[in-house]
Amino acid sequence: MNARLDEMMFGQAAAAALAGLSVPQLNNWLHRDRLFYGERPGRGQAWSFSFSNVFTLAGIRAFVEDTGLASTIAVRALGSHSLLGAFFEGSSFVLSLTDDGHWAAVGNLRRVEMHINPEKIWIEMRERCLAHLPAETMAFEAEVAEIRRRQNPSADTFHAIAEKAYSSRGQTGE
């Protein structure tokens, strides 16, 4: 039986590949921007990333590409939020730049707000996951669909949502 994608751990090269990053880019974020600083391995130990971490990496990459802002800002804005949790729930959230310069998932209107859509992050990540882990990726999508169906039986299925997103990009989900 295959391991569940959301329970797997990935080394640096695999995490970078799945998130659409180069290993040097990932190393910069880890060391210069102090991403996942509390999860740092001990001296001489290799990094190991959960799928939630990989999903966050893909979100930060998309944030940098979409906004043109520095990775340091993206790491500060997204590094501590559960993008994968929001994806499981089928929800998105708004990050606001607070008066003290911190990013928070709050509903108050601030000077700067960004709408974060984990669905888009997954759609961009899906191709890489399918290329490296096809069975695990399909099982993961089935699990997400089941969780969402239980939470909201009247909502579109995950595959219907993904199919709409693929067709809007001129691609098929196959």
Backbone as numpy.savetxt, mean C-alpha at the origin, in Angstrom:
# Nx Ny Nz CAx CAy CAz Cx Cy Cz
-0.33 -26.37 0.51 -1.17 -25.19 0.51 -0.28 -23.94 0.51
-0.67 -22.95 -0.25 0.09 -21.71 -0.33 -0.11 -20.86 0.91
0.93 -20.09 1.23 0.82 -19.14 2.33 -0.09 -17.99 1.91
-0.72 -17.37 2.88 -1.54 -16.20 2.57 -0.63 -15.02 2.30
-0.94 -14.27 1.26 -0.13 -13.13 0.86 0.01 -12.13 1.99
-1.08 -11.86 2.70 -1.03 -10.87 3.78 -0.34 -11.40 5.04
0.09 -12.67 5.04 0.85 -13.22 6.16 2.30 -13.51 5.80
2.66 -13.27 4.55 4.02 -13.56 4.10 4.98 -12.44 4.50
6.25 -12.81 4.60 7.32 -11.85 4.86 8.21 -11.82 3.61
8.77 -10.65 3.33 9.56 -10.45 2.12 10.90 -9.83 2.47
11.95 -10.25 1.78 13.25 -9.62 1.92 13.26 -8.29 1.19
14.38 -7.58 1.29 14.45 -6.24 0.69 14.22 -6.24 -0.81
14.87 -7.14 -1.53 14.74 -7.16 -2.99 13.31 -7.48 -3.41
12.69 -8.46 -2.76 11.31 -8.83 -3.11 10.34 -7.71 -2.75
10.51 -7.10 -1.58 9.63 -5.99 -1.17 9.75 -4.83 -2.15
10.97 -4.50 -2.54 11.17 -3.41 -3.49 10.50 -3.73 -4.83
10.67 -4.96 -5.31 10.08 -5.35 -6.60 8.56 -5.28 -6.55
7.96 -5.80 -5.49 6.49 -5.78 -5.40 5.95 -4.36 -5.27
6.69 -3.48 -4.62 6.23 -2.10 -4.43 6.57 -1.21 -5.63
7.34 -1.73 -6.57 7.72 -0.94 -7.75 8.87 0.00 -7.49
9.76 -0.38 -6.58 10.92 0.44 -6.22 12.22 -0.25 -6.60
13.29 0.50 -6.63 14.62 -0.10 -6.73 15.10 -0.34 -5.31
16.03 -1.28 -5.13 16.57 -1.54 -3.79 17.28 -0.30 -3.23
18.08 0.44 -4.04 18.68 1.67 -3.48 17.64 2.70 -3.03
16.55 2.82 -3.77 15.48 3.75 -3.39 14.88 3.32 -2.05
14.62 2.02 -1.89 14.09 1.51 -0.64 15.08 1.77 0.50
16.37 1.51 0.27 17.38 1.77 1.29 17.41 3.24 1.71
17.25 4.14 0.75 17.20 5.57 1.08 16.03 5.86 2.01
14.87 5.31 1.71 13.70 5.56 2.54 13.89 4.98 3.94
14.51 3.81 4.02 14.71 3.17 5.31 15.71 3.92 6.17
16.79 4.38 5.57 17.87 4.98 6.34 17.77 6.51 6.43
17.64 7.17 5.29 17.58 8.63 5.30 16.25 9.14 5.85
15.16 8.53 5.40 13.83 8.99 5.80 13.30 8.28 7.04
14.04 7.31 7.53 13.72 6.58 8.76 12.38 5.87 8.71
12.03 5.34 7.55 10.79 4.58 7.39 10.88 3.29 8.19
9.82 2.90 8.84 9.75 1.69 9.67 10.87 1.67 10.71
11.19 2.82 11.24 12.33 2.94 12.15 12.18 2.06 13.39
10.98 1.93 13.90 10.75 1.09 15.06 10.88 -0.39 14.78
10.91 -0.76 13.50 11.01 -2.17 13.12 12.41 -2.53 12.64
13.37 -1.65 12.85 14.74 -1.88 12.40 15.28 -3.19 12.93
15.90 -4.00 12.05 16.51 -5.23 12.54 17.80 -4.90 13.30
18.26 -5.84 14.08 19.50 -5.64 14.82 20.70 -5.58 13.89
21.83 -5.17 14.43 23.06 -5.06 13.65 23.38 -6.41 12.99
23.62 -6.36 11.70 23.96 -7.57 10.94 22.77 -8.40 10.52
21.56 -7.98 10.88 20.35 -8.71 10.52 19.73 -8.10 9.26
19.14 -8.94 8.44 18.51 -8.48 7.20 17.11 -7.94 7.49
16.69 -6.99 6.69 15.33 -6.46 6.78 14.35 -7.55 6.34
13.19 -7.54 6.94 12.10 -8.42 6.56 10.83 -7.58 6.59
10.03 -7.66 5.53 8.86 -6.79 5.41 7.58 -7.61 5.34
6.58 -7.19 6.09 5.25 -7.80 5.99 4.59 -7.27 4.72
3.51 -7.93 4.30 2.79 -7.44 3.13 2.20 -6.06 3.42
1.83 -5.81 4.66 1.33 -4.48 5.03 2.42 -3.42 4.79
3.67 -3.74 5.15 4.79 -2.83 4.88 4.96 -2.61 3.38
4.88 -3.70 2.60 5.05 -3.59 1.15 3.94 -2.71 0.56
2.72 -2.88 1.06 1.59 -2.06 0.60 1.84 -0.59 0.93
2.38 -0.33 2.11 2.73 1.04 2.49 3.81 1.59 1.58
4.82 0.78 1.25 5.87 1.21 0.32 5.27 1.61 -1.02
4.35 0.80 -1.52 3.70 1.12 -2.81 2.90 2.41 -2.71
2.26 2.62 -1.57 1.51 3.86 -1.35 2.41 5.08 -1.32
3.55 4.95 -0.65 4.51 6.06 -0.59 5.06 6.35 -1.99
5.37 5.28 -2.74 5.86 5.48 -4.11 4.83 6.23 -4.94
3.57 5.82 -4.85 2.50 6.50 -5.60 2.35 7.94 -5.16
2.44 8.19 -3.87 2.35 9.55 -3.32 3.44 10.43 -3.91
4.68 9.94 -3.93 5.81 10.70 -4.47 5.60 10.97 -5.96
5.20 9.93 -6.70 5.00 10.09 -8.15 3.83 11.02 -8.46
2.73 10.89 -7.73 1.53 11.69 -8.02 1.65 13.14 -7.60
2.39 13.40 -6.52 2.45 14.77 -6.00 3.74 15.50 -6.36
4.80 14.73 -6.63 6.09 15.34 -6.89 6.79 15.81 -5.62
6.21 15.50 -4.46 6.82 15.89 -3.19 7.98 14.94 -2.84
8.83 15.38 -1.97 9.98 14.58 -1.55 9.54 13.35 -0.78
10.34 12.29 -0.88 10.01 11.05 -0.18 9.93 11.26 1.33
10.72 12.17 1.87 10.68 12.44 3.31 9.28 12.86 3.74
8.63 13.69 2.94 7.27 14.14 3.24 6.30 12.97 3.12
6.46 12.17 2.08 5.58 11.03 1.87 5.71 10.02 3.01
6.94 9.76 3.44 7.17 8.83 4.55 6.50 9.35 5.82
6.66 10.64 6.08 6.05 11.23 7.27 4.53 11.17 7.18
3.98 11.38 5.98 2.53 11.40 5.82 1.91 10.01 5.89
2.54 9.01 5.26 1.90 7.70 5.13 2.53 6.59 5.95
3.72 6.79 6.45 4.47 5.71 7.09 3.80 5.08 8.30
2.92 5.79 8.97 2.31 5.24 10.18 0.83 4.90 10.02
0.30 4.97 8.81 -1.11 4.68 8.57 -1.28 3.30 7.96
-2.36 2.63 8.29 -2.62 1.29 7.78 -3.33 1.36 6.43
-2.56 1.46 5.38 -3.14 1.47 4.05 -3.78 0.12 3.74
-3.14 -0.97 4.16 -3.69 -2.29 3.91 -5.02 -2.48 4.66
-5.10 -1.97 5.88 -6.34 -2.05 6.63 -7.47 -1.32 5.92
-7.17 -0.15 5.40 -8.18 0.60 4.64 -8.57 -0.15 3.37
-7.59 -0.82 2.74 -7.88 -1.60 1.54 -8.82 -2.76 1.87
-8.55 -3.49 2.95 -9.43 -4.59 3.36 -10.85 -4.10 3.56
-11.00 -2.91 4.14 -12.32 -2.36 4.41 -12.97 -1.76 3.17
-12.20 -1.61 2.10 -12.75 -0.99 0.90 -12.96 0.50 1.06
-12.20 1.10 1.96 -12.38 2.52 2.23 -11.14 3.31 1.83
-11.28 4.58 1.87 -10.15 5.48 1.65 -10.16 6.46 2.81
-9.15 7.28 2.89 -9.13 8.26 3.97 -8.45 9.52 3.49
-8.64 10.57 4.28 -8.06 11.87 3.97 -6.97 12.16 4.99
-5.81 12.52 4.50 -4.73 12.97 5.38 -4.70 14.49 5.33
-4.62 15.09 6.49 -4.57 16.55 6.58 -3.27 16.99 7.20
-2.71 18.06 6.68 -1.53 18.67 7.27 -2.01 19.57 8.39
-1.68 19.22 9.62 -2.15 19.98 10.78 -1.30 21.22 10.98
-1.75 22.10 11.85 -1.04 23.35 12.09 0.36 23.15 12.64
0.59 22.01 13.32 1.93 21.76 13.87 2.83 21.01 12.89
2.40 20.85 11.64 3.24 20.25 10.61 3.20 18.74 10.54
2.27 18.10 11.24 2.14 16.64 11.19 0.97 16.27 10.28
1.05 15.07 9.72 -0.03 14.56 8.89 -0.92 13.69 9.76
-2.22 13.89 9.69 -3.15 13.12 10.50 -4.37 12.74 9.66
-4.91 11.57 9.96 -6.14 11.13 9.29 -7.32 11.71 10.06
-7.64 12.95 9.76 -8.71 13.65 10.46 -9.68 14.22 9.44
-10.87 14.53 9.90 -11.88 15.06 8.99 -11.94 16.57 8.95
-11.22 17.24 9.84 -11.27 18.70 9.87 -10.61 19.28 8.62
-11.16 20.32 8.10 -10.55 20.97 6.95 -9.28 21.70 7.39
-8.22 21.44 6.71 -6.95 22.09 6.98 -6.48 22.76 5.69
-5.34 23.37 5.75 -4.81 24.03 4.56 -4.49 23.04 3.45
-3.98 21.87 3.82 -3.60 20.86 2.82 -4.26 19.55 3.18
-4.97 18.95 2.24 -5.55 17.63 2.45 -5.30 16.78 1.23
-5.12 15.49 1.46 -4.93 14.55 0.37 -5.86 13.37 0.55
-6.50 12.96 -0.51 -7.36 11.79 -0.51 -6.50 10.59 -0.87
-6.42 9.60 0.01 -5.61 8.42 -0.21 -6.54 7.28 -0.58
-6.33 6.67 -1.73 -7.18 5.59 -2.22 -6.37 4.29 -2.30
-6.48 3.42 -1.30 -5.73 2.17 -1.32 -6.10 1.26 -2.49
-7.31 1.39 -3.01 -7.73 0.59 -4.16 -6.81 0.85 -5.35
-6.49 2.10 -5.57 -5.60 2.47 -6.68 -4.20 1.91 -6.46
-3.75 1.92 -5.22 -2.42 1.37 -4.90 -2.39 -0.11 -5.25
-3.45 -0.85 -4.86 -3.49 -2.29 -5.17 -3.53 -2.53 -6.67
-4.32 -1.76 -7.39 -4.42 -1.96 -8.84 -3.05 -1.78 -9.50
-2.28 -0.80 -9.03 -0.94 -0.60 -9.58 0.03 -1.70 -9.15
-0.17 -2.27 -7.97 0.69 -3.30 -7.41 0.35 -4.70 -7.92
-0.89 -4.90 -8.31 -1.42 -6.22 -8.63 -0.60 -6.95 -9.70
-0.22 -6.26 -10.75 0.53 -6.90 -11.84 1.84 -7.49 -11.32
2.54 -6.74 -10.48 3.82 -7.23 -9.94 3.59 -8.41 -9.01
2.52 -8.35 -8.22 2.21 -9.47 -7.32 1.85 -10.72 -8.12
1.05 -10.55 -9.16 0.70 -11.70 -10.00 1.92 -12.31 -10.66
2.87 -11.48 -11.08 4.07 -11.98 -11.74 4.94 -12.81 -10.80
5.00 -12.41 -9.53 5.87 -13.09 -8.57 5.15 -14.15 -7.74
3.88 -13.91 -7.43 3.13 -14.78 -6.51 1.70 -14.96 -7.01
1.50 -15.64 -8.14 0.15 -15.68 -8.73 -0.91 -16.35 -7.85
-0.61 -17.52 -7.29 -1.62 -18.22 -6.48 -1.95 -17.43 -5.22
-0.93 -16.88 -4.58 -1.13 -16.12 -3.35 -1.93 -14.85 -3.62
-1.67 -14.23 -4.77 -2.38 -13.00 -5.13 -3.86 -13.28 -5.36
-4.17 -14.34 -6.06 -5.58 -14.67 -6.32 -6.29 -15.03 -5.01
-5.62 -15.77 -4.13 -6.22 -16.11 -2.84 -6.43 -14.85 -1.99
-5.49 -13.93 -2.05 -5.60 -12.67 -1.31 -6.82 -11.89 -1.80
-6.99 -11.78 -3.11 -8.13 -11.05 -3.66 -9.45 -11.71 -3.26
-9.48 -13.04 -3.25 -10.70 -13.74 -2.84 -11.01 -13.45 -1.36
-9.97 -13.41 -0.54 -10.16 -13.11 0.88 -10.66 -11.68 1.08
-10.09 -10.73 0.35 -10.54 -9.34 0.44 -12.01 -9.24 0.04
-12.38 -9.94 -1.05 -13.76 -9.92 -1.52 -14.70 -10.48 -0.45
-14.29 -11.55 0.22 -15.13 -12.14 1.26 -15.27 -11.20 2.46
-14.19 -10.58 2.88 -14.25 -9.63 3.99 -15.20 -8.48 3.66
-15.06 -7.95 2.46 -15.91 -6.83 2.05 -17.37 -7.25 1.92
-17.61 -8.46 1.42 -18.98 -8.95 1.29 -19.63 -9.07 2.66
-18.88 -9.56 3.65 -19.42 -9.68 5.01 -19.70 -8.31 5.61
-18.83 -7.34 5.34 -19.00 -5.99 5.91 -20.14 -5.24 5.25
-20.33 -5.44 3.96 -21.35 -4.70 3.22 -21.89 -5.58 2.10
-22.89 -6.42 2.39 -23.39 -7.37 1.39 -23.93 -6.72 0.12
-24.33 -5.46 0.17 -24.91 -4.82 -1.01 -23.86 -4.13 -1.90
-22.61 -4.07 -1.45 -21.57 -3.37 -2.21 -21.10 -4.21 -3.39
-20.50 -3.53 -4.36 -19.88 -4.23 -5.48 -18.82 -5.17 -4.94
-18.61 -6.28 -5.63 -17.53 -7.18 -5.24 -16.20 -6.53 -5.59
-15.16 -7.01 -4.96 -13.83 -6.49 -5.25 -13.50 -6.63 -6.73
-13.83 -7.79 -7.30 -13.50 -8.01 -8.71 -14.26 -7.06 -9.62
-15.50 -6.71 -9.26 -16.25 -5.74 -10.07 -15.60 -4.36 -9.98
-15.15 -3.99 -8.78 -14.47 -2.70 -8.61 -13.17 -2.68 -9.40
-12.39 -3.76 -9.29 -11.11 -3.84 -10.00 -11.35 -3.82 -11.51
-12.37 -4.51 -11.96 -12.66 -4.55 -13.40 -13.00 -3.15 -13.92
-13.76 -2.38 -13.13 -14.07 -1.01 -13.53 -12.79 -0.18 -13.63
-11.89 -0.37 -12.68 -10.64 0.40 -12.67 -9.78 0.01 -13.87
-9.70 -1.29 -14.16 -8.90 -1.73 -15.30 -9.48 -1.21 -16.61
-10.81 -1.27 -16.74 -11.42 -0.83 -17.99 -11.26 0.68 -18.17
-11.21 1.42 -17.07 -11.01 2.87 -17.19 -9.57 3.19 -17.62
-8.66 2.24 -17.39 -7.26 2.41 -17.81 -7.03 1.78 -19.19
-8.10 1.19 -19.77 -7.96 0.57 -21.08 -7.34 -0.81 -21.00
-7.40 -1.44 -19.82 -6.84 -2.77 -19.64 -7.94 -3.71 -19.18
-7.66 -4.98 -19.27 -8.58 -5.95 -18.69 -7.96 -6.48 -17.42
-8.76 -7.03 -16.58 -8.27 -7.58 -15.32 -7.62 -8.93 -15.48
-7.65 -9.48 -16.65 -7.09 -10.82 -16.88 -5.61 -10.79 -17.05
